[in-house]
C-alpha cells in the first residue's frame, strides 16, 4: 500500500530537536544553535553535500543521549562529571535507526579532544566530530543575558586557547574566519533561527513517508521512556495497546500505523519535565503537578508544527483530555475529541495504572477494571473503547507485556549496562 503520509525531513528533525531543549531557558535552542554553527563551519570549509548533511544531522541530535533535564543543564554548564555517558547513550539510540547509524559515531565522539585521536583529521568521523565539538563549545560559552556582539572577542580568545589540543587547528581557523562576520552571530542568536535552519538546512526539499517517520518515532519512544527507570516501558506499552485497540475497532491500515507513531510520540512533552518530579516517591505538590500538566501541551505544539502530522498530533496529545471537558491542557469536550484520541486515552491510563511507579505498585486486572470502568461511567472515557479493552483484555494485555518485555530487555542489557561498562573502563 502506498503511504498517504509524508512530511518534510527538515521540519521533522528541527521540531524534535527543539523539544528536547525547551526544559530550561539556559539550554533553549542549544541543539539548533550548535547545528547552525556546524552548518556555517561546513560551508566555510567548502565541504561536500554528504558530509555536510551528516554534520548537520548529528549536530541537531548531538545531545539526544542527555535524557534528563538535570543532565542537560549540567552539560551546558560544563559541570557533567562524565561527558562520555550521554555520548554513549546517544550512539546506542541512533544505532537502532538504519539511516542514522552513519552519524552515531560522530555523536559518540563529539566531546573527544583532538589530542585523544590516533588517526588523521582527514578521517570523516574525526573531522565531523571536531566540527561539532567546536560548535557545541561555542554555543555553551554564550551568555544569554548579554548582547552577543559584546561577547565575540572573549569567545574567540577562549577557542584560540583550545587550538591544537582540544580542537584541530584547521577547524579553529575555519571558526576564526567565520567569527569575523557580525551577521553570523546575529543569526545564531536570532529568535528566527528555526526558520533560518529550515530554509537553509540540508533537508529543505526532502520528504519522508510513513516508514521513516515510524523509525524516528521509535527513536523518540526509547528516548522518552529511558528518561527514568520507572517509565522504561511505558511508551512501548501505550503504543502497542493503542494499536491493538485500533485494529479491533476496525480502523484502516494507514490509521493503525499512524496510531503507532502517535503512541510513540504521545509523551514527548515529558522531555521537558525534570526527573526530580517524574521520580518523586511521594505526592506531587500543586506546583509540581502544574508542571506535569504542561507535557501534553508540548507534545501537541511539537507535533503540530510538523506539516502533515496534525492528526497524529491530536491523537498523541489529547490523551489526558476527558469527554466532559475536565481534562487538560485544552479542556476539550466530546465533540472535539476524535476516535483516535479516545483510543489513546484508554491505552495510556490502562498502561499507566498497570505499571509499578515510585509511589505505588501496579494494579491487577480487577483493580484496573474498577478504575477504568468508573471513569467510563462518569463520561470521562469512551465506554465503547473501554468495553473493547476488557472484552479482549487477555489478548491486548499479552501483546502489551511482550512489547514491554522487549523494551525492558533493551534498557537493562544495553542502555544501562553499557554505561556501567564505561565507568569500569575509566
Buried (B, 14 or more C-beta within 10 A) or exposed (E): EEBEBBBBBBBBBBBBBBBBBBBBEEBEBBBBBBBBBBBBBBEBBEBEEEBBBBBBBBBBBBBBBBBBBBBBBBBBEEEBEEBBBBBBBBBBBBBBBEEBEBBBBBBBBBBBBBEEBEEEBEEBBBBBBBBBBBBBBBBBBBEEEEEBEEBBEEBBEEBBEBBEEBBBEBBBEBBBEBBEEEEBBEBBBBEEBBEBBBEBBBBEEBBBBBEBBBBBBBBBBBBBBBBBBBBBBBBBBBBBBBBBBBBBBEBEEBBBBBBBBBBBBBBBBBBBBBBEBBBBEEEBEEEBEEBBEBBBBBBBBBBBBBEBBEBBBBBBBBBBBBBEBEBBBBEBBEEBBBBBBBBBBBBBBBBBBBBEBEEEEEBEEEEBBEEBBEBBEEBBBBEBBBEBBBEBBEEBBEBBBEBBEEBBEBBEEBBBEBBEEBEEEE
